[in-house]
Structures are given as C-alpha cells and as structure tokens.
Amino acid sequence: RALKIITKQWTYWLHYRQPIGFDAVQPWADPANVFNGVTFNIALNTTMLLQMEPPFGTSPIRTPALQVGHAYCDTTSKVRISVVSADASGAVVQVDFGNCK
C-alpha cells in the first residue's frame, strides 16, 4: 500500500510493508523496523529511500521505517507526517500541511 504526498519541493511516497510475497524477505533492512512502520521515498528525477530512524548514515539503510508515535517534519515544505498506528491490517498516518512543530 502506498500514499502519495505532493509538496512544493518533493513528492513523497509512503509505503506500509508486511512480510508477504515480494516483501517477505528484506535482507537489507531490520524486519522489526520495516514491518512495524512506514517507509518514505522521495521522488524528483529519481527515487530515494529515506532513513527515518537511527542509526543514521548506515549503508545499506537498516532502519528506514518511521515508527508508530514518531513524526517527520519537512521544514521547507511545512508538512508534518506522523505514524498514528500500524498493524497487520494497515497503517494510519496523519499529514499536517502548514505545520511543522
């Protein structure tokens, strides 16, 4: 499942993944992170997976998913994206435009 969020600077693609089919194995990432949060890709001329949780700067990205109760603020576009909940049925995110607090 994916959610597309268009801002002034980026297009964000938020994904909620579960260990089914293609996503059953994520050898590059920590399954506890990926399957319990929401991953972010940004698209401009190409797409990039964002590192949403520490440890930052690792390669490959081991903890890309923003976890429940955490938020990401894009201060340039003034958008705040929060993960409200995530379980086997899906994820709930809250998107606030014009507010990055």
C-alpha positions in Angstrom: 0.0 0.0 0.0 1.3 3.5 -0.7 0.3 7.1 -0.1 1.5 9.9 -2.4 2.0 13.3 -0.8 3.0 16.2 -3.1 4.7 19.2 -1.6 6.4 22.3 -3.1 9.8 20.6 -3.1 9.2 16.8 -3.2 6.8 14.1 -3.9 6.8 11.7 -1.0 5.7 8.0 -1.4 4.8 6.4 1.9 4.8 2.6 2.0 3.5 0.2 4.5 5.0 -3.3 4.1 4.2 -6.7 5.5 6.2 -9.9 5.2 4.1 -11.2 2.3 5.2 -12.1 -1.3 7.9 -9.9 -2.6 8.2 -8.2 0.8 8.5 -11.5 2.7 12.3 -11.1 2.8 14.0 -7.8 3.3 17.7 -8.8 3.7 18.9 -5.2 3.6 16.8 -3.9 6.5 15.8 -4.8 10.0 12.4 -6.6 9.7 11.3 -5.3 13.1 11.7 -1.8 11.7 10.3 -2.3 8.2 7.2 -4.3 9.1 6.2 -2.1 12.0 6.4 1.4 10.5 6.1 3.4 7.3 8.9 3.8 4.8 9.4 7.1 2.8 10.7 7.5 -0.7 11.2 10.9 -2.3 10.9 11.4 -6.0 12.4 14.2 -8.1 14.4 12.9 -11.1 14.9 9.6 -9.3 13.6 8.0 -6.1 15.4 7.7 -2.9 14.6 5.7 0.3 14.9 8.0 3.3 16.4 6.9 6.6 13.7 7.7 9.1 15.1 6.1 12.3 18.6 5.9 13.9 21.3 4.8 13.3 21.6 7.4 10.6 24.2 7.2 7.9 24.4 3.4 7.7 24.8 1.7 4.4 22.7 -0.2 3.5 19.9 1.6 5.3 18.9 -0.8 8.1 16.1 1.2 9.7 14.2 3.1 7.0 10.7 3.0 8.5 9.2 5.7 10.7 7.7 4.0 13.7 4.4 4.4 15.4 4.3 7.6 17.6 7.1 9.2 15.6 6.8 12.1 13.2 8.8 13.6 10.3 8.8 17.3 9.6 9.8 18.8 6.3 10.6 22.4 7.3 11.0 23.6 3.8 7.5 22.5 2.6 6.0 22.9 6.1 4.5 19.4 6.2 4.4 17.1 9.2 3.8 13.3 8.7 3.0 11.2 11.8 2.6 7.5 12.1 -0.5 7.0 14.3 -0.8 3.2 14.2 0.3 0.2 12.3 -0.8 -3.5 12.5 -1.5 -6.4 10.2 -4.5 -4.6 8.6 -2.6 -1.4 7.6 -1.1 1.8 8.8 -2.7 5.1 9.8 -0.7 8.3 9.1 -1.6 11.9 9.9 -0.4 14.6 7.4 -0.5 18.2 8.5 0.2 20.9 5.9 1.5 24.3 7.1 2.5 22.9 10.5 5.9 21.5 11.2 6.0 21.5 15.1 
